[in-house]
Amino acid sequence: MSVLRQFVGTSSNTWVRALIIFCLAWAVLVYIFVAKLNPANTDESDSISNRINQALQLLEASRQRNQELQETIDTILKDNVDYQSAQKLIQKLEYNLHNQLGVEAKAEFPIVYGNPSNEPTLEYELLRRRIQTNIGELWNFFSNELGKVKKSFDHGPIGKNEDINSVLILGAEHKRSLLSDMERLRQLDGYEAWRQKEAVELSNLVQRRIHFLQNPTECSRAKKLLCKLNKGCGYGCQLHHAVYCFIVAYATERTLILKSKGWRYHKGGWEEVFQPVSDTCVDIGGARANNWPGRRESQVVVLPIIDSLMPRPPYLPLSIPEDLAPRLKRLHSEPIVWWVGQFLKYLLRPQKGTKAFLETSMAKLGWKKPIVGVHVRRTDKVGTEAAFHSIDEYMTHVEDYYLTQEINGTSMARRIFLASDDARVIDEARKKYPQYEIIGDAEVARMAAVSTRYTDTGLNGIILDIHLLSISDYLVCTFSSQVCRVAYEIMQTLHPDAGHRFKSLDDIYYYGGQNQHNRQVVIPHKPKSHEELHLKAGDLVGVAGNHWDGFSKGKNTRTNQVGLFPSFKVVDKVETAKLPTYPNV
């Protein structure tokens, strides 16, 4: 059939194409009919009469297929069907024929893989992504355990450490090979076109819904949600505050009014840096405002910060909309990150001046791919919200990424974009890693310091940093940083699934003020020490974090026990909430 489709693509005579389809389909049916009447093994247990009955049933099926083929030929000749429509008709016929012919024909004539629209099943996508994740978890476990053994031999027999190093080096190469194979599997499994198309269609749907919500025909009568942008925190935190407001607006079908005049980063407000969140409805007018949750008939509801929100609705992160969940779970490894990314996509549409600044800055820096984005947080957070991580820790994972890309013998330029709130980090990296082209602006890093970040220059710097981190091929950072998480969320809007394009040195992904993050046990676990949890299949575990050594920490909601468990024995439980479906869009 693949030969047939190529012929169809080059032939201009639709009648000839249809006739060839008919003849080839009939030939296949005759082949199967003869094969059933002339078995190769005369000792098989089925009787001749049973075989004749099977053949008669097959002939009846062929008669029905013949009728469908004739109708298709008539359609093509009568309506002068265009090429794309003809291809769809051919594909439908191939699929029906494939199903009717049974196992023998499928083995002999592998026409269609998966289903007629060449879409993967949910089970296939979940399993493929689980294998990819567990390759990393397996390596985390063995490298950590071997590291412990190596440390115990620091003052032991000569040569033991060298032996362990050899195992670690070869094991790391093995891991890279497996990850490279998984990437090739994704590229070659025949579903990549569907992933690209589905990602675009889902994103377009959500963007249309948001636009519809934000641009009511009569602003004076529209219900509104008032959100004050100036939360007492940094830029990344304020972006996440705005996204939280947007999610609540979406869920309550209220137009978001983002109050941003006097914004600590830019006194002129949000609309001077990014496009307004609405073209038709930018203030509450003279309507009375009620504090959250207000009443259903309240025209304006004022939303507090997420930490003070009472009562807490079920649609807060990490929940995703129920109506989108089946598609999102199949498409994406981190549905909630994709969902948050869609609101950032709408929020961060740059004004012309901001866009020009980004383009000029990229050209000045010499930014180009391939490139790994590295974000090193220092200053106010280290020692309080986050631990100190040396530049060497980041670069270990950068090097591992490039070695994985080169596993098959290719070579590529070693390049990173380095963003930090400490200018000394950039100088240190350039001295320690001269083999890398390190793109970074020390002046931007200096303006990101606590004393100067709340200025127009500081704002431009953080906007540039997040933009360049998000469009990098891979991201190495700490998820304790909101800047890093914002970049990771935006990254999801640029790929069908960028869920594996990162390495966090500390936390797993989380959303500040989120509801419980649960994972479901799929493999039972008997604890080997008092620190480990006892798990039964089906248990829910509230996850506190991943230790990146093969184990995670959490609380078994069945037993209320807190402890460690092997990371590979659980899967994420995607939480959903019933939200408006915006049928008018």
N, C-alpha and C positions, 0 to 999 in steps of 0.2 A: 504493500500500500504506500510506503514511503516513496517508491519509484513512481507510482501512479501520481502522487501529489506533485512531484517534481515535473512530471509530464504535463499535468493540468496547469501548472504555473507558467509553462512556456507556450502552450497551445492556444490558439485564438478561436478554435472551433469548439463551442460548448457542446454541440451535439455529439461530436467525436469523443469528447471527454466523458460524457455521460454513458455513451455506448461502451467505452472501455471499462468504466466502473461496473456496468451490468455484466459484461462478459467475464471479468475477473472474479466477481462475486459468485457467478454461476459456476465457474470452474472450481472454485474452492468448495462449493457445495457438492459438486459431482465427486470431487476427490474424497471428501469425507464419506459420502454415500458408498463409494466403491470400497473404501477402507473398512467400513463397517461390515460389508457383505463378504469380504475376503480377509479374515483375520490371519495374522502371521502365525499365531500359535494355535494349532488345531486341538490342543489338549485343554484349552480354557473351558471353564465350567458352564459358561452361558450357552444356552441352546440356540439352534439355528432360528427357531421361531421367534425367540426374544430379539435376536439380531434383526430379523425382518421387521418386527414391530418398531424397533428403534429407528430403522432406516425409513419406515413409512412416516414416523413422527418427524424425522428430519426433513423429509420431502415436503410435508405440510408446512413446516417452518420456512422452508425455502420458497414455497409458494407465496407466503406472506411477505417475505423479503423481496421477492420478485415484484409484488404489487407496489411495495414502497419505492423500489428502484424505478418502476415505470412512472409513478407519480412524480418522483424527483426529476426524471427526464422531461416530463411534460411541463413541470414548473420552469426548468431552465430554458426550454424552447419557447414556451408561451410568454414568459415574463422578462426574458432577456436579463436574467439574474447577473449581478456584478460578481467580480472575482471573489471578494471576501464572503459574500453570501453563499456562493457555490462551494467554497471551501468548508463553510460551516455545515452545509447539507451533506457534503462528502464525509465529514468527520462524524456526524450523527449516524449515518448509514454504516460506517465502519464499526462504530461502537455497538450498534444493534446486531450487526452480523457477528461480531466477535462474541457477544453474549450467547447468541443462538447456537453457534457451532460447538461450544463446549470445550473441554480440556484439550482434546486432541488438536483441534484447530488452533487454539491459543499457543500451543507449543510449536506448531508448524508455522503459524503466521502471527507473530507477535505484533499486532496492529497498534493497540493503544496501551499506554502504560498509566496506571492509576485510574483515571476516569476520563470521560470524554472531553472535559475542559482542561485536562492536564493539571489538575490541582492536587496537592498532597493531602493526605488525611491528617486529622488532628493528631492521631496516634503516632504517625510517622514523624511529624515535626517535633512533637514533645520528646520522642525517643532520640532523635538526632541531636537535639540540643542537650538532652540529659547526658548522652555519651560525651559530648564535648566538655560539659562542665565537670563530669567525673574524671576525665583524663587529668584535668588540673588538680582536682581534689586528691587523686591517687598520688600525683607527684608531690603535692604539699605534704602528704603523710610520710612518704618514703624519704624525701629529702630532709624533713625535720628529724625523723628517727635516726637516719644515718648521721646527721649532724651531731646528735647526742652521743652516738657511739664514737664518732671521731673526736669529740671533746674529751671523752673518757680516756682516750689513748694519747692525750697530749704529752703525758710523761710515761707512756708505756713503751712497748717494743718498737724498735725502729722499723719503719716500713709499713706499719699498720695504717697510718694516716694517708700514705700514698695510695695504698690499696683502696681505701674508702673514697679518696678523691677520684680515682679512676672510675669507680662505680657511679659516683655522682655525675661525673662528666658524661659518661655514656648514657646514664639514665635520663639526663636532661636532653640529650640529643634524641633519645627514643621518644620522649614526651613531645618534643618539637615536631618530630616526624608524624606522630599520631594526630596532632593538631592540624598540621599541614594537610594530612589525608582527609580529615573531617571537612576542612575548607574546600578541598577539591570535590569531595562528595556533594557538598551543597551546590557547587557550581555545575556539576555534571548530572545531577539527579533528574533534570528535566523540568524542575519547578521554579527556576529562578525568574523566568518571565512572569509567572503568576505572582511571585513575591513582590516584584517591582510594581506590577499593576495594582495589586491589592493594597500596598502601602500608599500609593498615590490616591486611590479611590477612597480609602478610609480617612486619610488626612483631609482631602477635599470635602468630604461629608461633614467632618467636625468643624472645619473652617467656615463652611456655609452656615452651619447651625449657629456658630458664635456670631457671625456677621448679622444673621437674622435677629438674634437676641439683642444685639447691641444697636440695632438701627430700627426701632419701632416706627410705625407710620405716624403715630400721634404721641409725641414725647410727653405732652402734658397729661395724658391719661395712662401712660405706661407705668407699671410697677417697677420700682427701682431698689437697688441695693447700694448703699453708700459705704465706700471703703476709703479710709484715710491711709495714704501711702507712707507717711512718715512714722513708721514703726521704729522704735529706738534700737536699731541694729545696723549692720553693714549692708552693702549693695546686694549681695547674693541673698541675704536674709529678707530684704525688702522685696526682691523679686518673688521669692517664695510666698511672702505675705500677699502680694498682688494675685498670684496664681490661686492661692486658697480662696480669696475673695471671688475670683472668677468662677471657680468650681461651685461655690455656694450659689452664685448668681445663675449659673447654668442649671443647677438642680432645682432652684425655686422659680425659674423662669422670670427673673427680674433683671432688667438692664443694669449693668455695672456702671456706677458713677465713681470714677477714681479721683479722689480729691488730692491734688498734688501741688497746688500753689504753695510756695515756701518750702518745697522739698529740700532737705538738707544737702543733697548732692547738686541740685540746680534750682535756684530760687524761682525761676520762671515756670517750673513745673514740667511734668512728664511730656506734655505735648510739644515742647520745644526741642526735645531730643528724639522721641519716638512718635509715630503717628498716633492720633487720638484713639482711644478705645471705642469711640463712637463718632460717626459723622453727623448724626441727627439729634443726639440726646446727651448733653454734656453737663447738665446740672439738675438739681432736684426742684428748681423753681420755688414756688411758695408753698409746696406741700409740707405737711407736718411729718417729722421723722420720728419713728419709734425704734427703741433699742431692740436688739435681737432677743427672742425670735419674732417679736411683733405678733400681728394677727394676719390671717389670710387676706383680709381686706385692706391692710395697711399699705398705703401707696409707697412709702419709703421706710426701709429698715436699715438701721445703722449696725454694721458688723464689727464686733470687737476682734482683737487678735486671737489667733487660734488657741492659745494657751488659756484664755479666759472664756472660751465658748461654752455656754451651758444653756440648754441641753445640747449634747453633741450628736449631730445627725449621722446616720450610717454611711453616707456617701463621701465622707472625708477620706483622704488618702489613708490606707492604700487601696480603697475600693475603686472599681471602674464601672462604667454604665452597663447595666444588664443587657441592653439591646445590642451593644457592641462587643460584649465579652466573647461570644463564640468565634467571631472573626479575629479579635485581638489575640486570643489565646493560641490560635493556630499560626498567626503571623509573627508574633513577637515573644521573645524570651522574658521580657520585663514589661508586661502590659501597663503597669502603673507609671513607669518612667515614660513610656510612649504617651500616655494620657496627659501627664504634666507637661511634656514637651509640646503638645498641641497648643496649650494656652500660652506658653512662652513664644511659640511661633507667631501667634496673633499679637501678643503684647510687644514684642521686640522688632516690629517692622520699623526700620529706621527712617527718620526724616532725611531729606536730600543732603543736608549738611553733615549728618552723622554718617550716611553712606559714603559720601565723598571722603570724609576723614578716614574711615576704615580702608578704603581702596588706596588712598595716598600712603597711609602708614604701612600697609602690606608691601607696597612697592618699595618704600624706603628701607624696610627691614630685609628685603630680598626673600620674602616668604615663598616657599614652593614645596611641592611634594616630591618624594615621600618624606613624611615628617611625623615625629611623635611629639605630642603635646605633654609637657611636664609642668605641673604646678606645685611649687614648694612654698608652703605656708610657714611663716615665722612670726615675729613680733608679738601681737597681743594674745594670740591663741595658744602658743606653745607653753606648756607647763600648767595650763588651766583646762582648756577643752581638748587639747591634743598633745600627744607626745612628740618629742623632737625626733626627726628622721634626717640622717645625713644625706648629702647629695649622692653618695655612693649607693645607698639603698635604692634610690630612684633609678640610677643609671644601670644597676643590675637588671632591672626589669625592662629598661629600654633596650639593652643589649640582647636580652632574651627574645624580645619581639623581632629585632632585625635578624637574629640567627634563625628564627622560625621562618621568616620570609625567604631566607636564603638556603633552606634545608636541601633543596634540589640542585644546588651548585650555582645558582645565579648570584650576582652581586649587586648591591645597591648603595647609594650614597647614605652615609650615616648622618642624620640631621635631626635636631630637636628644636622645638620652640619652647623656651624656658620662661615661665612667668612666676613672679614671686613678689612678696611685699618687703623683700630685703635685697637691695642691689648687690650686696656682697656675694650672694649665691651665684649670680651670673658670672662674676669674675672668678670665683672658685671653680666653677664647672669648666670654664675655658682653660684654666691652668691644668686641671686634673685630666681633662679629656680632649687633648688636642686633635685626636683622630675624628672628632665629631665637629660638624658645622653647627654652632650653637647660635640660634637666632633669638635675640632678646634685647630689650631696651632698659638699660640701667636707670634712665631717667623716669620711665614709667614705674619701675619698681620703687624708686625713691618716693614718688608721689603716692604710692599705695600705702605708705607708712601711716600710722594712726594720726599723726599731727597734721597731715596734708591731704588725706584721702577725700575729705568732704569739700572739694573744690571742683570747678569745671574741668581743670586739668586732670585731677584725680579720677573724676567720673569717666573722662575719655579713655584714660589708661585702663580702667577695669572693664569698660565695654570692649576695648580692643583685646585685652587678655582673654576674656571669655569667648569672644568671637573666634580667635585664632585657636584656642584650645578645642573648641567644639568642631571645627572643620579639619582638625588633624586626623591622621589615619588611626591613631591609637592614643590613649590617654593614661598617663601615670601620675597619680596624685594621692591625696588622702580624702576619703569621703566624709571625714569630720568637717571638711571645709565646704561651705555652701557654694563658694565660687566653683569648686570642682564639680559638685553635684549639678549645678546649673549647666555647666559646659556639657556634662554627660547627658542631661535631659535634652538639650538642644541638638546634640549629636543624633538622637533618635529620629529627628525630623529630616535628617539628611540621608538616611539609609533605611532599607526595609526593616532591618534589625541590627542595631549596633550594641546590643546587650552584652556582647563579649569583647568589645573594643576598649577595655579598660583594665587597669590594675590599681586597686586601692591598697595602700600600705597599712590602713587601719580598719575603718568601719566598712560594713556592708552598706548598700544603698538604704537610705531612710529619708522620710519627709518629716521635718520638724512639726511636732504636734499630732503625728499620725495616730490612727487607731492601731490595735494589736496587729503585729506581723506574725501570722501563723504559717507553719509548715506541717505537712501531713506525712506521717511515717508510712513508708512503703516496704521497708525491710525491718523486722524485729531486731532488737538489740539487747543482749544480756550484758550488764555492766562488768567490766574487768577490774574496776576499782571503785572506791566509795565516791569518787568525783563524777562518775558517769551515771547517766539516766538509764532506767529500765524502760524499754519502748516496746509496745505492741503495734502491729500493723493497724493503721487507722487512727492511731493517737494523733492529737494535735499538739504541736510544740510551739510555744511562743518564743520566737528567736530573739536573742539579745545581741548576737554578733558571731562572726566567723573568726576563729583564731589563726586561719591560714596554715594550719598544720595537720589538716585532715579532720579536725574536730570543730564543732560549733558549740555555742552555749545557749541554753534556753530553759524553758519551764514546761514540763509535761502537764497539760491542762487536766488530764485525767487523774494524776497522782499528786499534783501540786509540787512535785519535786523539781528542784533547780540543779542543773549540772551540765556536763559535757555529753555530746553524742557525735558519732561519725557523720560527717556532713552528707555523705552519699546515701544515707539511709532515709532521707526525707526529700520531699518535693514541695515547692511553693504552693500554697493554697490561694488561688486567686479569688479575692473577695469582690462581690458584685453588689450593686445597689440599683434599685428601680428608679430610673431618672426619666425626665421627659424625652420623648423621641422626636419632637419637632416635626410632625407630619407635614407641615406647610413647606418645609425645605425640600 
